Amino acid sequence: MVILTPSPLDVRALEDAARAPENGALLTFAGVARDDGTPPLRALFYEAWHDVALRELEQVAADTRARWPGVRVAIAHRTGEVAVGEPSVIVVVGAPHRDVCYAASRFAIDTLKATVRIWKKEIYADSSAWVGNRPGSAANQGGDDT
């Protein structure tokens, strides 16, 4: 299961997609919008070229499964506005054992952040700023800092 949506993310549905009777480990990573500075952050805004970003998310899941055969992977990323405290990205991995589960989860989120073209803007009370390269920039190859 791979999802790119403007709607709030359904953690339970992603966990259900990664479950399997042969898996003894299920790991859920949620990247949550956080206010870590001044000025106070009101929200994050994510933008993506939907078809391309979805294909790239699917490739992250496929690469994770290829590297750790037998793991199940579910990935979801928000687009649009995400309030502080809400998840913007969720990666769920199901695996036979915890060491594989942790490794596959870390690989999936790190690869997603490095390769998927989803851009983030920080929204403050009276201003906003793109984090990293902005949409349409030829140099942008990911950069979600969640």
Buried (B, 14 or more C-beta within 10 A) or exposed (E): BBBBBEEEBBBEBBBBBBEBEEBEBBBBBBBBBEBEEEEEBBBBBBBBBEEEBBBBBBBBBEBBBEBBEEBBBBBBBBBBBBEBEBBBBBBBBBBBEEEBBBBBBBBBBEBBBEBBBBBBBBBBEEEBEBBBBBBEEEEBEBBBEB
